[in-house]
């Protein structure tokens, strides 16, 4: 469409309508200005170029802290901060960290302290959810090495109570449902499980369970029925994650470690497992597929979090230094959990867009 301009011609009071490219003698041609790009709404993710499209929330277990880091390795959020520490607020070996529904808080299990906490993202207020700090057990209110605590959309919390060999569903400090039999540690799901270290929620209300003994991965329906189980070709299956098409992403918590994608029959479809060198893994505890298809990995005993491009089968990004624990910038100490957080404009964390499942 031609650009129209209205020009008053001096001395004759004539108003003329000029089309684009024409103007009276001696007059300045109208200029055109390109429209400024409209920024995306504040709650719409902005995909960063490169291996990490958003940010990673890392449970830096050995440093008793949580860090949210972006693709440039900048810390966007941390807990506890200096003010928290001055108030005596701290973590103790935070083993996992997952954003709760609504994006207002983070649930974290302190595995060696046998307790589960919730941290308010804005205020840093800590709420005790279950377990007695420093006391392991199987009675009411007690846990034995809790792993992978999640809060579900209805507010129920689920956790793999590892060495009580059960998966618990907890609401208002009370167990409302249980998979497995307390203290009976043998593979016969859903009645009994070996020691469990994974309880990943599924979209249909089911749960993916990993058992240490026998390297079993079990799919339990929302009604508590075993749908399928397979023995993974690993020495220690850790934290199975569901992928599209019925595939499973699984870490092998060993040295050298591995990360693999399997089908429901336990057939390996993809595997990252360098036997030695800088790219080798040392007890990876969790692998998570990012929105761009890359795979983020907690490389626990290498004191780093890495991202692997599965097409090239190589590490393309890392936070931390391989085998060197530290507390400073770009340093970790035995990171043992993570979550993916999209970022909006100006790298604003979009906590509310994180969901499990």
C-alpha positions, 0 to 999 in steps of 0.5 A: 500500500502506498505511503500517504502524507499530507503536506501544507504548501506554503503561500497558497493554503493548498492541502495536497495528498502525496503518494510514496516517491513524489513530493513538491519541488523544494519539499523534503521527501517523506521518510519511512520508518520500519516498525519496531519488532514486537517483543514476545509476551513476558510469559512466552519462552525465548529460545537461546541459541546453542546447546542450552535453550533455557536454564538448568536448576542444579542441586549442587549437593556437595556445596549444599546449594541450588543454582539456576544457570543460563547458557552463558553459565551465569547464575540467575538464582541461588539458594541459600544466599548470603542473607539466608546463611546469616539467618541460619537457613541451609541445605544438607546434601540436597539430592534432587530439585524439582519445581513444584506445580505453579512455579512458586516453590521447589521440592528437594529431598535431602537424601542423607538427612532423610527428609524432604523440604520445600523452598519458596522461590521468591522469599526463600522460606523453607517448609518441612514436608516429611521425614525427621532430619538426621533420623532414618526409619520406616515408621510414621513420619520417617524415611530411609534415604528418600530420592526423587521427590516430586509434587503432583498437580493435585498437591500430593508429593511422591518420593522413592523411599529407597531403602524402605523399598517403597514409593510413597504418596504424601499429603499434609504430612500423611502417607495416603498411598503406597507402592511396595511393602515396607522393608520387603526388598525384592522384585515383585511389583507392584506388591514389592520392590527392590531398593528404589531410586526413581519414581518419575510421574507419568502424564496418565497418573502412573509412575516409572520406578527404577529398582537398584537390585536387578536393574529393573524399570517398572511402569505402574499404572494410576490404579497400581497395576504393573503394565510392563517391566524390563531389566536394563543393561546397566549396573545401577539404573537411575531415574528413568525419564519417559520420552515420546513414542514409549521410549525411556531415557535412563542413566547408569550410575557407575564408573564409567557411566552411561546414558541410554534411550531404550524401548519398553522391552529394554532394547537400547536405541541410543547410548552415550558411554565413552569408556575413558577420557574427558567425555567419560561419565562418573556416576551420572545420576539423572539424564533429561532431554531438553526441548531442542533434543539435547540431553542434560546429564548430572555427571555427579562424581565428575563435579559437572553437569554436561549437555550431550548432542545425541546426533554427534554423540559428544559433549557440547556444553558443561557447567563445572570442571571435570573432576575438580570440585569447587564453590566459585563461578562455573564450579560444582561439587557432586551435583545430583539433581536438576530441572529445566526452566524456560526463560522469557525476555531479559532471561526472566525464569518462567518457573510456572511453565515447569511441570511434572509430569 
